[in-house]
Every structure is written in structure tokens, then in C-alpha cells.
Amino acid sequence: DAIRLESLAGFARDRLGNAWVVKELAVPIAILRDTGDRGLPAVFRGTTATGQSLRDHAVLAEGRLFRPLSDEIVVGAQVAKALQLHTGDSAGIGPRQWRVVGVFRGSNTALDNEIWGDIDVVMQASRRTHFSSVLARVEGPGALPGLARAIADDRRSELAVFDEREFYRAQTLALTRFLHL
């Protein structure tokens, strides 16, 4: 599904004509604090440099982005603060040790509770074989409805299309309702 997407009209393209489409894997994790207190909820995201560039509101505050096909990670500001992680530190996630090469700020969004690494390495480490999401930039605001229709009309696909802001707004609302029960 994700590979067919890149050929659809409606996606913004880089100067080489490649669609701004990034296949990602987001794995929910709980990071245990050194004190043994309950875990910090976080997301371990497999992505690419393009994935970072598509998130304009996430900027590196320290260090650099991870290198492809490496055990390097960048951590969100809240994860870095909670675990006192800095560039050059090592972090155990799952059975692996990862080297922190950067810290990013997500403008006080859910991204601040994320850890990013190379998509191929994160998929291998988490033993996953399928992407969980696709992040893309469309040609403009008017392109999203047509693109969503094209994807919905493809009977081979089980994908759903969301505007990123609306997706996170709905997620926040659902969590708020859950917490206030």
C-alpha cells in the first residue's frame, strides 16, 4: 500500500520529482525511570531524514539527526528531560543499546515524547514487518480531498487519510475523555 501511494497525483514533490512520502513505524513503549517508578509513555518511531523535515515544528535542539542504517537515535525533549539523556549517551530500548546523537523539541506536542531512529533498524529491532503510518506533504490544501478519495477508491488498500493536525486533535480529545471518566 505505502509504495503505491508515491505514484498518486496530489503529493508535493521535491526538486528531483520524488513524492514527499515517508513510510514509518510507531511502536508505543514505556521507559522505566531510574528510580523504578512507573514508565514514561513514549513512542519509538522508525523514520527517515525526510520524516524529520516534514515535521516543521520539530527542530533539533542539540546534536544531529541519526544516520541511516545505524543504532543512533534522537530523543524528544520530554524523554531527554525525564531520563536525563544528552548527546553521546546510551539508551537501552528493547534488547538493544542505542546511541543518542541528538535531542529535538516538538513545540510542546506529542512529538516531545518520541524517540526517532532509522526506519529499517527500528523495524528489525522491533521485529515488525509492516509500516504503521505514512507521513506525506500534499501539493496544497485543496489536494487532500482528491487524494483521500483516490486512496479510498483503491480496493486493494486499507489505508485511511487524515490531516495531521486533525488526527492529533482527535487523539488528544479521546485521551482527555478517557482521563476524565
C-alpha positions as CSV (number, residue, x, y, z in Angstrom):
1,D,0.0,0.0,0.0
2,A,2.6,2.5,1.0
3,I,4.7,2.0,-2.1
4,R,1.7,2.5,-4.4
5,L,1.0,5.8,-2.7
6,E,4.0,7.5,-4.1
7,S,2.7,7.3,-7.7
8,L,-0.6,9.1,-6.9
9,A,-1.2,12.7,-8.0
10,G,-1.6,15.2,-5.3
11,F,1.6,14.8,-3.3
12,A,4.1,17.6,-3.1
13,R,7.4,16.6,-4.9
14,D,11.0,17.5,-4.2
15,R,13.2,19.1,-6.9
16,L,14.0,15.6,-8.3
17,G,10.3,14.8,-8.7
18,N,10.1,12.4,-5.7
19,A,6.9,12.5,-3.7
20,W,7.2,13.8,-0.1
21,V,6.0,10.5,1.3
22,V,7.6,8.7,4.3
23,K,6.7,5.2,5.5
24,E,7.1,5.0,9.2
25,L,6.7,2.6,12.2
26,A,5.5,3.9,15.5
27,V,5.9,1.5,18.4
28,P,4.4,2.5,21.8
29,I,6.8,1.9,24.7
30,A,7.1,2.7,28.4
31,I,10.5,3.9,29.5
32,L,11.3,3.0,33.1
33,R,12.8,5.7,35.2
34,D,16.0,5.1,37.1
35,T,14.0,5.2,40.4
36,G,11.9,2.2,39.3
37,D,8.8,4.4,39.2
38,R,6.2,3.7,36.5
39,G,7.3,4.1,33.0
40,L,7.1,7.2,30.9
41,P,4.8,6.6,27.9
42,A,6.7,7.2,24.7
43,V,6.7,6.3,21.0
44,F,9.7,4.7,19.3
45,R,9.4,5.9,15.7
46,G,11.2,4.5,12.8
47,T,11.5,7.2,10.2
48,T,13.9,8.9,7.8
49,A,15.6,12.3,7.4
50,T,12.6,13.3,5.2
51,G,10.2,12.3,8.0
52,Q,12.0,14.8,10.3
53,S,12.0,17.5,7.6
54,L,8.2,17.0,7.1
55,R,7.7,17.9,10.8
56,D,8.4,21.6,10.6
57,H,7.6,22.1,14.3
58,A,10.2,19.5,15.4
59,V,13.6,21.1,15.5
60,L,17.0,19.7,16.7
61,A,18.0,21.5,19.9
62,E,21.2,19.5,20.4
63,G,23.3,17.3,18.2
64,R,22.4,15.9,14.8
65,L,19.9,13.6,13.1
66,F,20.6,9.8,13.2
67,R,22.5,8.2,10.3
68,P,20.6,5.7,8.1
69,L,21.1,2.0,9.0
70,S,22.7,2.8,12.4
71,D,21.8,2.3,16.0
72,E,21.6,6.0,16.5
73,I,18.6,7.8,17.9
74,V,17.3,11.3,18.5
75,V,15.1,11.8,21.5
76,G,12.2,14.2,22.2
77,A,12.7,16.9,24.8
78,Q,10.4,15.3,27.4
79,V,12.1,11.9,27.0
80,A,15.5,13.6,27.3
81,K,14.4,15.5,30.4
82,A,12.8,12.5,32.2
83,L,15.8,10.3,31.6
84,Q,18.5,12.9,31.7
85,L,19.7,12.0,28.2
86,H,22.2,14.0,26.2
87,T,24.0,13.7,23.0
88,G,26.6,10.9,23.4
89,D,24.6,8.9,26.0
90,S,23.5,5.3,25.5
91,A,19.9,4.2,26.0
92,G,18.5,0.7,26.3
93,I,15.3,0.1,24.3
94,G,14.2,-3.4,24.0
95,P,17.2,-5.8,23.7
96,R,19.4,-3.2,22.1
97,Q,21.6,-0.3,23.2
98,W,21.1,2.9,21.1
99,R,23.4,5.9,20.9
100,V,21.8,9.3,21.4
101,V,23.1,11.7,18.8
102,G,20.5,14.4,19.2
103,V,17.6,15.9,21.1
104,F,14.7,17.6,19.4
105,R,11.9,19.9,20.5
106,G,8.4,19.2,19.2
107,S,6.8,22.6,20.1
108,N,5.2,21.1,23.2
109,T,3.4,18.4,21.2
110,A,3.2,14.6,21.5
111,L,6.5,14.5,19.5
112,D,8.3,15.6,22.6
113,N,7.6,12.1,24.0
114,E,9.1,10.3,21.0
115,I,12.4,8.7,20.1
116,W,13.3,8.5,16.5
117,G,15.6,6.1,14.7
118,D,16.2,4.7,11.2
119,I,13.1,3.0,9.9
120,D,14.9,-0.2,8.8
121,V,16.8,-0.6,12.0
122,V,13.7,0.1,14.2
123,M,11.6,-2.4,12.2
124,Q,14.3,-5.0,12.6
125,A,14.8,-4.3,16.3
126,S,11.0,-4.4,17.0
127,R,10.5,-7.5,14.7
128,R,7.9,-5.7,12.7
129,T,7.4,-6.2,9.0
130,H,4.7,-3.6,8.2
131,F,4.7,0.2,8.3
132,S,2.1,1.7,10.8
133,S,1.7,5.0,9.1
134,V,2.7,7.1,6.1
135,L,3.5,10.8,6.5
136,A,3.2,13.0,3.4
137,R,3.0,16.5,2.2
138,V,0.3,17.3,-0.3
139,E,0.6,19.9,-3.1
140,G,-1.7,22.2,-1.2
141,P,-4.8,22.4,1.0
142,G,-7.1,21.6,-2.0
143,A,-5.2,18.4,-2.8
144,L,-6.1,16.4,0.3
145,P,-9.8,15.6,-0.5
146,G,-8.9,14.3,-4.0
147,L,-6.0,12.3,-2.7
148,A,-8.2,10.8,0.1
149,R,-10.8,9.8,-2.5
150,A,-8.2,8.1,-4.7
151,I,-6.9,6.1,-1.7
152,A,-10.4,5.2,-0.5
153,D,-11.4,4.1,-4.0
154,D,-8.5,1.7,-4.2
155,R,-10.0,-1.6,-3.2
156,R,-6.5,-3.1,-2.6
157,S,-5.8,-0.5,0.1
158,E,-7.0,-0.4,3.7
159,L,-5.5,3.0,4.3
160,A,-7.3,6.0,5.8
161,V,-6.2,9.6,5.2
162,F,-6.1,12.2,8.0
163,D,-4.9,15.7,8.2
164,E,-2.1,15.6,10.8
165,R,-3.5,18.4,13.0
166,E,-7.0,16.8,12.9
167,F,-5.5,13.4,13.7
168,Y,-3.7,14.6,16.8
169,R,-6.6,16.8,17.9
170,A,-8.9,13.7,17.8
171,Q,-6.2,11.7,19.7
172,T,-6.0,14.4,22.4
173,L,-9.7,14.6,22.7
174,A,-10.1,10.8,23.1
175,L,-7.3,10.7,25.7
176,T,-8.9,13.7,27.6
177,R,-12.2,11.9,27.7
178,F,-10.6,8.7,28.9
179,L,-8.7,10.5,31.7
180,H,-11.9,12.3,32.9
181,L,-14.0,9.2,33.3
